[in-house]
Amino acid sequence: MSKDRKPHIAILGKRNNGKSSIINCLTGQDIAIVSSIPGTTTDPVKKSMEIPGLGAAVLIDTAGIDDIGELGKKRISKTLAVIEQIDLAVLVITNNSFDKPEQDLITLFQKHDIQFVVVHNKKDIQPSTFFTQKSYEQAGALAFIDFFVGDDCTELIKILGKSIPESAYINHSLLGGLIEKGDIVLMITPIDSEAPEGRLILPQVQTIRDILDNNAIAITLKETEISDFISSTKIKPKIAITDSQIFPVANALIPNDVPLTSFSIILARFKGAFDAYKKGTPQISKLQDGDTVLILESCTHHVSCEDIGRYKLPDLLKKFTNKQLNFEIVSGLDKLPRPIQDFALVIQCGGCVITRKQLQNRLKPAIDSNIPVTNYGMALSYLHGIYNRAMEVF
């Protein structure tokens, strides 16, 4: 299995239970502030580390789940938001506690399908009891370990390694099942104001790497070079992959007998919400006057007039539907401005900078509420009338 992304592990629990000390023990470094004063950790702190015996992982130190006051409520809110982004939770307790804060966390773990292990910290002050261990076991904990800061972390690391779910690792490829050894993949990458200076965007880089991992051949060019390339080389690629923004151009220039799709659609298949997107995309035609469309950008970036989520998609949607539509854009993993039920459609970007788990949890409220979801590439192909061709290869 190829482990080419880092599992996200959050350390959660009440204030002053020693969460930061455990992170420092796991990493062998003082990366988290340790204090006897409750509430020292404020906002969630992420640290990407190579942990001996575990490998590359992102550890997230969080504020106490029992924080107090108005500021404390905001800290708790940010801590709870972390749960939607992780692959594994470490619930830190002391004094055999199994109270409402712990029970509420476990309920959230179950809601978001998060596996968890329990660390009973400060065993030198009070060791765990059989009753406590059994209670957490019955609540679904994968493991329970007695611990104190002076302990060696080897056993805890071993438990974490065994507990990280397989889904935390990407064990299939972007183009798995679509290409074979020796196949030629034509990548069409426009260079406009949205392209980063001197480099390619992440989905393009990821696709090139995946082509190489599949022992295939990657040919990359701008849309302006397509005609000359095809006429001069006579090469027929196994598949052509374009930036979604120039779907109409690519559709016109790539021969009909060559499968054509986009980087965003490839990512949609890779990230695991593909079936929901396929079901939701045609619902674009059913939008009505006054409907509000939620556009989810997974990253934050400089906005230009060529921005796909903030300008191009809204303009195309209004022209295609001939309806008076409203739009709200949410960047990163920020909290939604209002209930998901207020939206008639959700359009998610490719999600290249977030994990599979983060994307799925981002869309889960909409899917659970039967609100149609789609993504940038699939929406653009539908709006340009080439959805069937873009999806045919799958």
N, C-alpha and C positions, 0 to 999 in steps of 0.2 A: 504494500500500500504506500502510495506517495503522500508524504505529509508535507505539503507545500503551502500550508497556512498555519497560523498560530492559534491554538485554542485559547479562548478567553475564560479566565478563572477569577471569580469574584470572592472576596473574603467579606463575609457579612456577620452581623450580630449586634448585641447591645454595646453601649459605650463602655470603654475601659475593660473590655473582655480580653484585650491583648491581640486584636486583629493585626495591628501594624507590626507587632513583635513577630508574629508568625510569618508575615511577608518577608521581613528582614532575615528570618531564619531560613526560609525557603531559597532566597536569593543569595544568601551569604554576604549581603551588603546592607548598610543602613540607608535604605531608599525611602522608608516611611518614618515619620516622626513618632517617637515613642515617648509617652508621658503618663504620669499617674492621674493627670487631670482629665476627667471625662469630657469628651467632645473635642479632643485635639484634632482629629481628622475631620475636615469639613466637606468639601466637594470630593467626589470619587477621583482617585488618582490612578492612572494607568501606567504600567511600566512593562515594556517589552524586554524579556529576559531570556537568556539561554540558561536553563536550570540543569545542573548536572544530574543525570539520572532520569530527567523528564523531557529535556529538549527545549525547543523554543516555545514560549508561551507568553501571553499577556496577563499579568496579575493586576487586579483592580482592588485597591484599598478603598473602603467606603466608610461613611459616617455612621455613627451608632443608630440603630433602628429605633431606639427609645429616646432620641434627642428631644429637647424641650424648647418651648418658646416659639415665637413666630419664625425666627431664623432657623430653629431646629426643625420646624415643619418643612421648610424649604430644603434643608439638607436631607431629610427623610425622603422627600419626593424625588430628589436626584438619585438617592440610593436605590429606591424602588425601580426607577427607570433603567438602572443598570441591568436588572434581572432579564429584561427583554433582549439584552445584547450578549449574553454569556452562554458558554457551553457547559460549564460546571460551577456549582456553588459550594463554598466551604462555609458552613455555619459554625461560628465560634461561640461556645457557651462556657459558663463557669458556674460553680456551686449547684450543679445538677439542675439547672434551670430548664423548664419546659413550659414557659408561660405564654401569654398572648403574643408578644412580639415574635417569639420563635414559631409559634403556630401560624401566625399570619404570613411569615416568610415562607413556610412550607406550603401553605395554600397557594402562594404565588408561584413557587417552584412547580407545583403540579399543574397550575393553569398554563404555564408556558413550557411545559414538558422539559424541565430542567432537572437533571440528576444532581444529588447533593451528598456530601459527606459531613459528618459532625466531628468537630474537634473540641473535646472537653479540656479547656485550658486551665492552667494554674492548679494542676493536680497536687502540687506540693502543699497547697493550702487546704484543698478539699478534693479528694479523689472522687471519681464517678461511682455511682451505685449500679447494681444490676438492673434495678427498676428503670433508671434513666436510660441506660443503653437499650433496654427492651422497648421503651416508649418511642425512641427515635427510630429504632429498627422497624417497628410497626407503622410508623409514619412515612416510611419509604427511604430512609437513609441507606446509602450503599455501603457505608462503613462508619465506624465509630472508633475514635482513638483518644486515649488519655494523654495529656501533653503538658509540658511546661517549658518555659523559654530555654532552660538549660539542656533540654533534650536534643539529641541528634535528630535532624530532620529526615534522615534516610527513609525511615518507615513511612512517614507522612508523604514524602515524594513518591514512594512506591505505590501507596494507596491512590494518590491523585492520578498517577500514570494509568492505573488499572480502571479508574472511574471515568476518565474522559471518554465520552461516547464516540463511536466511529464517525458519526455525522459531523463531528468537530473538524475532521480532516477531509480535504477534498480528495477522494479516492477514484475520481473519474476525470476525464478531460473535457475541455470545452467542445472539442470536435469529435469526441469518442463516438464511434459507430458511424461517423459521416465520412471519414477519410481513412486511408490505409497507407502503408509504407510506399513511398515513391510517388504518391499523388501530388499534383500541383494545386496549390491554393492561391488564388488571386485576391489580394487585399487592396481595396480602394480607399485611400486615406487623404481626404482633402486637407489642404493647409489654409485655414482661414483665421479669423481673429480669435476663434475659440481654441485653436491649437496652441499648446504651450510652446514658448520660445525655445527653439533648438532641440525639441524632442517630440515623441509621439505621446498620445494620450494612453492611459493605463490599459483600457481594453484592447487596443492595438498591440501593445507590448505583450500582454498576456496571451493573445492569440498567436503571435509569432512564436512565442516559447512553446505553446501547445502543439503547433504544427511541427516544430523541431522534435518535441518529445514523441510525436507519432511517426518520426522518421520520414516525414513528408517534406515537400519543398514549398517555401513561402516566397511569393513574388509580390512586392509592394510598390504601388504607383499611385499618382494622383489621377483624378478623374479626367484631366486634360490629356492624359497619355494613353487612355484605354484604346482608342481607335487605332493609333499607330502601333501599339503593342500587338493587338490582335492581327492586324493586316500584315505586319512585318515578320512576326514569329510563327504564325499559324498554330500557336499553342492553344490547346483546348483544356482549360483548367477543370479539375474535378468539381470545384465549387468556387464561387466568387462571393466575397464578403465585403460589404460596403458600409461606410458611415451612413447612419439612418437619414441624415439631413439631405443627402444627395441621392436618395432612392430613385426618384424619377430619371435622373441623369444616368445612373448605373443601369436601370431597367431598359433604357433606350439603347444603350451601347453594348451591353453584354448579350451575346447570342441567346436566343430562347432555349436552346438545348443545354445551356449551362445553368445549373442551379444557382440561384442568387438569394442571399439573405443578408442580415446586418450584424454588426458587432453586438448591438444591444439585444437582438433576438437570441444570439448565441449565448449571451450572458444570462438571459431570462431562462433558457433551458438549463443552464448550469447551476443557477441559484435555487431552483426547486419550486418556483411558483408558476411553472409553465402552463399547467392545466387550467389554473384559475385565469391566467391571462388569455388563453385561447377561448375560454367561455365568456370572458368579459369584454374583449375587444369589439366584437360585433354590436355590443350594446351602445356604442358611440352613436349609431344611427337612431337610437331611441331617445336621445337627449331632447329636453323640452325647454321652452322659454323660462328663464328664471332659475334653471338648474345651476348648481355650483360644482365645479370640477376641482378636485384636490390634486395638486401636482407635487410629488415628493422628490426632492433632490437629496441624494445621500451625502453629497459633499457640499462644502461652501466654496465659492469661487467668485472671481471678478465677473460682473455682469456686463454684457455688451448687447448691441442691437441684434446680434446673430445668435443670442442665447436661445437654445432649443426649448427649454422648459418655460421660460418667462415671456418669450415673444413668439417664436415660430409655432409652437403647438397651439397656444390660445388663438392665434390668427387663423390657422388652418381649421381648427375646430369650429370657429364661428362661421367661416366661409362654407365648410362642408355641410353643417347642419342648418345653416341659415336661421339660427336661433340666437336669442339674447342670453348669453351664458356669463356666469360669474366664475372667477378663478381665484384660488388661494394657493400660494406656494409656501412649502415648509422645507427648510434646508437642514442638512445634517440629520440628526436623530432627535430634533427638538420636539417637544410636546405639541400635539395638534391644538389649533386655536379654539376648536369647539368639537362637539360630539361627532363621531364618524357618520352617524345617521343623517347629518345635515348635508352630506355630499351625494351627488348622483353618480359620480364616477371618480375613480382614483387612478392616476397615471404615475407609475413609479419609474425612475430612471434606471439605467442598467445595473446600478448597484455595485460598481467595480471596486469601491473603496470600503464596502461593508461586508460583514460575514454573511454566510448563508442563513445562519440563525437570526441575525439582526434583520435581514430583509423579510424573512418569513414572519417574524413577530411584528414587524412594521405593518404588514398587510393583513395579519390575522383578524383584527377588529372589523375590517371592511368585509373580508370573506365570510366571517361568522355572521355578519349582519346582511348578507346577500347583496352587498353593494358591488357592482362590477369593478374589476381591476384590470388594468393593462399596463404595458410599459412603453417607453419612448419609441423603440424600434417598431413594435407591433402596431402601435397607434399611428405612427407616421406612414407605414406601409398601407394601412387600411384607408387613411385619409387620401393617399395618392392613388388608390385603386389598384394596388399591386400586392395586396395582402395574401392572396392565394399563392402567388409565385414565391413570395418570401417565406411562406410556411410549408411549401410543397416538399422541401428536402427532408423535413422531419416526419 
